[in-house]
């Protein structure tokens, strides 16, 4: 039997999973909808069914643990706490609930921390000890790595860069505050920007014919490649606010590099170039031309699944997660 862990990435829209061995080999992957489940118990029931159906195709695999990346995942307590982009409100004791459905121990971290672990072990940060991982999905997550270790802070919630205020009294955020970075720099944020630009301009754009609930970051990226001015303006504005916020983060951490990961990062240079430019323009002199802004090398594979699995293997090796 080959021992594997289940790496699980809980996103605001979809949850992805994979069976991963100690060397990072993914034997199978699958996904279910996150947003379709109003109750976490119903979500875990459907997730366990999907995972079991996938596992039946691999009789030689033995699952010994699960590693989970989730929004507002608390590594210390195994809880998801007040996640603005999930239907399940309040404090959710996820690892305790998971044991009832999966019957193996589980470890949980922030979804962006999981992506950072994946980047550090399998991606562009292999030889780095100080970097930031920015996940640009439904919201904006961040994983901070200092001296080779993920930073959790005293309560497990260090590094919520998506909730830095970049516009005082700005857009309303799911966290209850206004002007948070993720309301501008995320797949959801750029949609809001496009509709604001469409309302404020008479510029022709193919995006005018797409309803808000049908518009995706991928559509905006495709329009940008075709020279659509509204799409190009949206990326410029998004990158300007993201770059400004990252300049502030550099002052705190002085990282070697910042990696952009997730759906919006797949826009490539449309998001990378303005982010890099505005960050550099807003850096203190001592930091200029020292910090690389890069696209994740794991955007074409499931970095968050790998990272969640890597977390589980790390805990097993430390003896804190006993199979």
C-alpha positions as CSV (number, residue, x, y, z in Angstrom):
1,X,0.0,0.0,0.0
2,X,1.2,3.5,-0.8
3,X,0.5,6.0,2.0
4,X,-1.0,9.3,0.9
5,X,-2.6,12.3,2.5
6,X,-5.6,14.2,1.1
7,X,-4.7,17.8,0.3
8,X,-7.9,19.9,0.3
9,X,-8.2,23.5,-0.9
10,X,-11.5,25.2,0.2
11,X,-12.2,28.2,-2.0
12,X,-15.1,30.6,-1.9
13,X,-16.6,29.0,-5.1
14,X,-15.0,25.5,-5.4
15,X,-13.2,23.0,-3.2
16,X,-10.4,21.0,-4.8
17,X,-8.7,17.9,-3.5
18,X,-6.0,15.4,-4.4
19,X,-4.3,12.3,-3.1
20,X,-0.6,13.2,-2.5
21,X,2.3,11.1,-1.4
22,X,5.4,12.2,0.5
23,X,7.2,13.2,-2.8
24,X,4.4,15.5,-3.9
25,X,3.0,13.1,-6.5
26,X,-0.7,13.6,-7.0
27,X,-2.5,10.4,-7.8
28,X,-5.9,11.8,-8.5
29,X,-7.8,15.1,-8.2
30,X,-11.4,16.2,-7.9
31,X,-13.6,19.1,-6.9
32,X,-17.0,20.0,-5.6
33,X,-18.9,23.3,-5.2
34,X,-18.3,25.2,-2.0
35,X,-20.8,27.9,-2.5
36,X,-23.7,25.5,-3.1
37,X,-23.6,24.3,0.5
38,X,-25.3,26.5,3.1
39,X,-24.3,24.1,5.9
40,X,-20.8,22.9,6.6
41,X,-22.1,19.4,7.5
42,X,-23.7,19.1,4.1
43,X,-20.5,20.2,2.4
44,X,-18.4,17.7,4.3
45,X,-20.9,14.9,3.5
46,X,-20.7,15.6,-0.2
47,X,-16.9,16.1,-0.1
48,X,-16.4,12.8,1.6
49,X,-18.7,11.1,-1.0
50,X,-16.7,12.6,-3.8
51,X,-13.4,11.7,-2.3
52,X,-14.5,8.1,-1.5
53,X,-15.6,7.7,-5.1
54,X,-12.2,8.8,-6.4
55,X,-10.4,6.7,-3.9
56,X,-12.2,3.5,-5.0
57,X,-10.3,3.7,-8.3
58,X,-7.0,3.4,-6.4
59,X,-7.2,0.4,-4.1
60,X,-3.5,0.5,-3.4
61,X,-3.6,3.9,-1.7
62,X,-3.9,4.3,2.1
63,X,-5.1,7.7,3.3
64,X,-3.4,8.5,6.6
65,X,-4.3,12.2,7.1
66,X,-5.8,15.3,5.6
67,X,-4.3,18.7,5.2
68,X,-6.7,21.6,4.5
69,X,-6.3,25.2,3.3
70,X,-9.3,27.4,3.9
71,X,-10.1,31.1,4.1
72,X,-9.6,32.3,7.7
73,X,-8.3,28.8,8.6
74,X,-6.7,28.9,12.1
75,X,-3.7,26.5,12.2
76,X,-3.7,26.5,16.0
77,X,-7.3,25.7,16.6
78,X,-8.3,23.8,13.5
79,X,-11.2,26.2,13.0
80,X,-12.4,28.4,10.2
81,X,-13.3,31.7,11.8
82,X,-15.6,34.4,10.4
83,X,-14.6,33.7,6.8
84,X,-16.3,36.5,4.7
85,X,-16.3,34.5,1.4
86,X,-17.9,31.3,2.8
87,X,-21.5,30.6,3.6
88,X,-20.6,29.2,7.0
89,X,-20.6,32.0,9.5
90,X,-19.0,32.3,12.9
91,X,-16.4,29.7,14.1
92,X,-16.5,26.4,12.4
93,X,-14.6,23.5,14.2
94,X,-13.5,22.0,10.8
95,X,-10.9,19.5,11.8
96,X,-13.1,18.0,14.5
97,X,-16.0,17.7,12.0
98,X,-13.7,16.3,9.4
99,X,-12.7,13.4,11.6
100,X,-16.3,12.3,11.8
101,X,-16.4,12.0,8.0
102,X,-12.9,10.9,7.1
103,X,-11.7,9.0,10.2
104,X,-8.1,10.3,9.9
105,X,-6.5,13.2,11.7
106,X,-6.6,16.6,9.9
107,X,-4.6,19.8,10.1
108,X,-5.8,23.2,8.8
109,X,-4.2,26.4,7.7
110,X,-5.2,29.5,5.8
111,X,-5.6,28.7,2.1
112,X,-2.9,31.3,1.1
113,X,-0.5,29.8,3.6
114,X,-1.1,26.4,2.0
115,X,-0.3,28.0,-1.4
116,X,2.9,29.5,0.1
117,X,3.9,26.0,1.3
118,X,3.3,24.6,-2.2
119,X,5.4,27.4,-3.7
120,X,8.2,26.9,-1.3
121,X,8.4,23.1,-1.7
122,X,7.4,22.7,-5.4
123,X,7.5,26.1,-7.1
124,X,9.4,29.3,-7.7
125,X,10.3,29.8,-4.0
126,X,12.3,26.5,-3.6
127,X,15.5,28.3,-2.6
128,X,13.9,31.2,-0.8
129,X,13.4,31.7,2.9
130,X,11.6,35.1,2.8
131,X,8.7,35.7,0.4
132,X,5.1,36.5,0.2
133,X,2.4,34.5,-1.7
134,X,-0.6,36.5,-2.9
135,X,-3.7,34.5,-3.9
136,X,-6.0,36.3,-6.3
137,X,-9.2,34.3,-6.3
138,X,-12.7,35.1,-5.1
139,X,-11.0,37.2,-2.4
140,X,-7.3,38.1,-1.8
141,X,-5.3,35.9,0.5
142,X,-1.7,36.0,1.5
143,X,0.9,33.7,3.0
144,X,4.0,35.2,4.6
145,X,7.2,33.2,4.9
146,X,10.0,34.5,7.1
147,X,13.2,32.5,7.6
148,X,11.7,29.5,6.0
149,X,8.6,29.3,8.2
150,X,5.0,30.4,7.6
151,X,4.1,33.3,9.9
152,X,1.0,32.6,11.9
153,X,1.2,35.2,14.7
154,X,0.0,34.7,18.2
155,X,-3.6,33.8,17.2
156,X,-3.1,32.1,13.9
157,X,-4.2,35.0,11.7
158,X,-1.1,36.9,10.8
159,X,-0.9,38.1,7.2
160,X,-4.4,39.1,6.2
161,X,-3.2,41.5,3.5
162,X,-6.5,41.3,1.7
163,X,-8.0,43.3,4.5
164,X,-5.5,46.2,4.4
165,X,-7.5,49.4,3.9
166,X,-6.5,50.9,0.5
167,X,-9.5,53.3,0.2
168,X,-10.9,55.0,3.2
169,X,-14.7,54.6,3.1
170,X,-14.3,52.6,-0.1
171,X,-16.1,49.5,-1.3
172,X,-18.0,47.4,1.2
173,X,-16.2,44.2,2.0
174,X,-17.6,40.9,3.1
175,X,-15.7,41.2,6.4
176,X,-17.9,44.1,7.3
177,X,-15.4,46.9,6.7
178,X,-14.9,49.2,3.8
179,X,-12.0,49.8,1.4
180,X,-10.3,46.5,1.9
181,X,-7.7,45.5,-0.8
182,X,-9.6,42.4,-1.8
183,X,-12.6,44.5,-2.8
184,X,-10.4,45.8,-5.6
185,X,-7.6,43.3,-6.2
186,X,-9.4,39.9,-6.7
187,X,-11.5,38.2,-9.3
188,X,-14.5,39.7,-7.6
189,X,-12.9,43.1,-7.2
190,X,-11.9,43.5,-10.9
191,X,-15.5,42.7,-11.8
192,X,-16.7,45.6,-9.6
193,X,-14.0,47.8,-11.2
194,X,-15.2,46.9,-14.7
195,X,-18.8,47.8,-13.9
196,X,-17.7,51.1,-12.3
197,X,-15.7,52.0,-15.4
198,X,-18.6,51.1,-17.6
199,X,-21.0,53.3,-15.6
200,X,-18.5,56.2,-15.6
201,X,-17.6,56.0,-19.3
202,X,-19.2,55.8,-22.7
203,X,-16.2,53.8,-24.0
204,X,-17.2,51.0,-26.3
205,X,-16.5,47.6,-24.8
206,X,-17.6,44.0,-25.4
207,X,-18.0,43.7,-21.6
208,X,-21.1,45.9,-21.7
209,X,-23.2,43.0,-23.0
210,X,-22.2,40.6,-20.2
211,X,-24.4,40.6,-17.0
212,X,-22.5,41.0,-13.7
213,X,-23.3,37.5,-12.5
214,X,-21.9,36.0,-15.7
215,X,-18.8,38.1,-16.0
216,X,-15.5,36.4,-15.0
217,X,-11.9,37.5,-14.6
218,X,-11.1,35.2,-17.5
219,X,-13.5,37.1,-19.7
220,X,-11.9,40.4,-18.6
221,X,-8.4,39.0,-19.4
222,X,-9.6,37.8,-22.8
223,X,-11.0,41.3,-23.6
224,X,-7.7,42.9,-22.5
225,X,-5.8,40.7,-25.0
226,X,-8.1,42.0,-27.7
227,X,-7.3,45.6,-26.8
228,X,-10.6,46.4,-25.0
229,X,-9.9,49.7,-23.3
230,X,-12.3,49.1,-20.3
231,X,-10.5,45.8,-19.6
232,X,-7.1,47.4,-19.9
233,X,-8.1,50.2,-17.6
234,X,-9.5,47.7,-15.1
235,X,-6.2,45.8,-14.9
236,X,-4.2,49.1,-14.6
237,X,-6.4,50.2,-11.7
238,X,-6.3,46.8,-10.0
239,X,-2.5,46.7,-10.3
240,X,-2.1,50.2,-9.0
241,X,-3.8,49.4,-5.7
242,X,-2.2,46.0,-5.3
243,X,1.2,47.5,-6.0
244,X,0.7,50.2,-3.5
245,X,-0.3,47.7,-0.8
246,X,2.6,45.5,-1.5
247,X,5.0,48.4,-1.1
248,X,3.7,48.7,2.5
249,X,4.2,44.9,3.0
250,X,7.8,45.2,1.8
251,X,8.4,47.8,4.5
252,X,7.3,45.2,7.1
253,X,9.0,42.1,5.8
254,X,11.6,42.9,3.2
255,X,10.9,39.7,1.2
256,X,13.1,38.4,-1.6
257,X,10.0,38.0,-3.9
258,X,6.3,38.3,-4.0
259,X,4.4,35.6,-6.0
260,X,1.0,36.2,-7.6
261,X,-1.1,33.0,-7.6
262,X,-4.8,32.2,-8.5
263,X,-7.4,32.9,-11.2
264,X,-6.6,36.6,-11.6
265,X,-2.9,35.9,-11.8
266,X,-3.5,33.9,-15.0
267,X,-4.0,37.3,-16.7
268,X,-0.2,37.3,-16.7
269,X,1.4,40.6,-17.6
270,X,-1.9,42.5,-17.6
271,X,-1.8,42.2,-13.8
272,X,1.9,41.6,-13.2
273,X,3.2,44.7,-15.0
274,X,1.1,47.4,-13.3
275,X,1.5,45.7,-9.9
276,X,5.3,45.7,-10.3
277,X,5.4,49.3,-11.5
278,X,3.2,50.7,-8.8
279,X,5.0,48.8,-6.0
280,X,8.4,50.0,-7.2
281,X,7.1,53.6,-7.5
282,X,5.9,53.5,-3.8
283,X,8.9,51.7,-2.2
284,X,11.3,53.4,0.1
285,X,14.7,54.0,-1.5
286,X,16.4,51.2,0.5
287,X,14.0,48.6,-1.0
288,X,14.0,49.7,-4.6
289,X,15.0,47.1,-7.2
290,X,15.5,44.4,-4.6
291,X,12.1,42.7,-4.5
292,X,10.9,40.6,-7.4
293,X,7.2,40.4,-8.3
294,X,6.7,37.1,-10.1
295,X,3.9,34.9,-11.3
296,X,3.6,31.6,-9.3
297,X,5.3,28.7,-11.0
298,X,2.4,26.5,-9.8
299,X,-0.5,28.3,-11.6
300,X,-0.9,25.3,-14.0
301,X,-1.0,22.8,-11.2
302,X,-2.8,22.8,-7.9
303,X,-0.4,24.5,-5.6
304,X,-3.0,24.9,-2.8
305,X,-3.7,21.2,-2.9
306,X,0.0,20.4,-2.8
307,X,0.6,22.9,-0.1
308,X,-2.2,21.5,2.1
309,X,-0.8,18.1,1.6
310,X,2.7,19.3,2.4
311,X,1.4,20.7,5.6
312,X,0.0,17.4,6.6
313,X,3.2,15.5,5.7
314,X,5.2,18.1,7.7
315,X,3.0,17.6,10.8
316,X,3.3,13.8,10.5
317,X,7.1,14.0,10.3
318,X,7.1,16.3,13.4
319,X,4.9,13.8,15.2
320,X,2.1,16.3,15.8
321,X,-0.3,14.6,13.5
322,X,-0.4,10.9,14.2
323,X,-2.0,8.7,11.5
